[in-house]
Amino acid sequence: MKIVIAVDMDKQTIAKRTGQAAFFAIYEDGNIVKFVANRHGQGEAHHQHTHKHMGSEEHTNEHARDVRGLQGCDIILVQAVGENMREALESIGLKVKKIRKKDGLTADEVVKNFLAGNIKN
């Protein structure tokens, strides 16, 4: 199973908002495989400025272009995800599962807890 986690610039801290993550960490069999850069990960000010005049469908399509590198993965574990990003992730076949801070503060912790069955709805 390939698991995706949205992370900050340090490539370990869970990103608070998935669409604004610096990177997507991809894990397979509990091990990090690679990082995919997220061009939306330039911060809230950039995100608001860039999408201020976009419609919902255009915004979703923008995110869809950013997540193409995640195709072939099975699930993404997120703290928070906007509607447009959720649609983009689901459009490439990713299951979106919400996590909480108690599930782990780093990508490694979250993946370990998920694979151990410790993350509940």
C-alpha positions as CSV (number, residue, x, y, z in Angstrom):
1,M,0.0,0.0,0.0
2,K,1.3,3.5,-0.9
3,I,0.5,6.1,1.7
4,V,0.8,9.8,1.1
5,I,1.3,12.5,3.8
6,A,1.4,16.2,3.2
7,V,4.4,17.7,4.9
8,D,6.1,21.0,5.5
9,M,9.6,22.2,4.3
10,D,11.4,19.9,6.8
11,K,9.8,16.9,5.0
12,Q,8.6,15.4,8.3
13,T,6.2,17.8,10.1
14,I,2.5,17.2,9.1
15,A,1.2,20.1,7.0
16,K,-1.8,21.8,8.6
17,R,-3.5,22.3,5.2
18,T,-2.9,19.7,2.5
19,G,-3.2,22.1,-0.4
20,Q,-0.5,24.3,1.1
21,A,2.0,21.5,2.0
22,A,5.5,22.0,0.7
23,F,5.8,18.3,-0.2
24,F,3.9,15.1,-0.4
25,A,5.8,12.3,1.3
26,I,5.1,8.9,-0.3
27,Y,5.6,5.8,1.8
28,E,5.4,2.1,0.8
29,D,5.6,-0.7,3.3
30,G,6.2,1.9,6.1
31,N,9.3,3.3,4.4
32,I,9.7,6.7,2.7
33,V,10.0,6.2,-1.1
34,K,10.1,9.8,-2.4
35,F,8.9,13.3,-2.0
36,V,6.8,15.1,-4.5
37,A,7.0,19.0,-4.5
38,N,3.7,20.9,-4.2
39,R,3.8,24.2,-6.1
40,H,0.9,25.4,-4.0
41,G,3.2,25.0,-0.9
42,Q,4.3,28.6,-1.0
43,G,2.1,29.7,1.9
44,E,-1.4,31.1,2.6
45,A,-0.7,34.5,1.0
46,H,0.4,33.0,-2.3
47,H,-2.6,30.7,-2.3
48,Q,-5.2,33.4,-1.6
49,H,-3.6,35.7,-4.2
50,T,-3.3,33.1,-6.9
51,H,-6.9,31.8,-6.5
52,K,-8.7,35.0,-5.5
53,H,-10.5,35.2,-8.8
54,M,-10.8,31.5,-9.7
55,G,-14.0,29.5,-9.8
56,S,-14.2,26.3,-7.9
57,E,-13.7,24.1,-11.0
58,E,-10.7,26.0,-12.1
59,H,-9.2,25.8,-8.6
60,T,-9.8,22.1,-8.5
61,N,-8.1,21.7,-11.9
62,E,-5.1,23.7,-10.6
63,H,-4.8,21.3,-7.7
64,A,-5.3,18.3,-10.0
65,R,-2.2,19.3,-12.0
66,D,-0.2,19.6,-8.7
67,V,-1.1,16.1,-7.5
68,R,-0.4,14.1,-10.7
69,G,2.8,12.8,-9.2
70,L,0.7,11.0,-6.6
71,Q,-1.1,8.8,-9.1
72,G,-0.7,5.1,-8.2
73,C,-0.8,5.8,-4.5
74,D,-3.7,4.4,-2.4
75,I,-4.5,6.8,0.4
76,I,-3.6,10.2,1.7
77,L,-3.7,11.0,5.5
78,V,-4.6,14.6,6.1
79,Q,-5.2,17.0,9.1
80,A,-7.2,19.4,6.9
81,V,-8.1,19.5,3.3
82,G,-10.2,22.0,1.3
83,E,-13.0,20.9,-1.0
84,N,-11.1,21.6,-4.2
85,M,-8.0,19.7,-3.1
86,R,-10.1,16.8,-1.9
87,E,-11.8,16.6,-5.3
88,A,-8.4,16.7,-7.0
89,L,-7.0,13.9,-4.8
90,E,-10.1,11.8,-5.3
91,S,-10.0,12.4,-9.1
92,I,-6.7,10.5,-9.3
93,G,-8.0,7.6,-7.1
94,L,-6.7,8.6,-3.7
95,K,-8.8,7.8,-0.7
96,V,-8.7,10.8,1.7
97,K,-8.6,10.0,5.4
98,K,-8.6,12.6,8.2
99,I,-6.0,12.4,11.0
100,R,-5.7,14.3,14.3
101,K,-2.6,15.7,16.1
102,K,-2.8,12.8,18.5
103,D,-2.1,10.4,15.6
104,G,1.4,11.8,15.3
105,L,3.2,15.0,14.6
106,T,5.6,13.7,12.0
107,A,5.0,11.7,8.9
108,D,6.9,8.7,10.2
109,E,4.8,8.6,13.4
110,V,1.5,8.9,11.5
111,V,2.4,6.1,9.0
112,K,3.6,3.9,11.8
113,N,0.3,4.4,13.7
114,F,-1.8,4.0,10.6
115,L,-0.2,0.7,9.7
116,A,-0.5,-0.5,13.3
117,G,-4.3,0.2,13.1
118,N,-4.1,2.9,15.7
119,I,-5.8,5.6,13.6
120,K,-9.6,5.5,14.0
121,N,-12.3,7.7,12.5
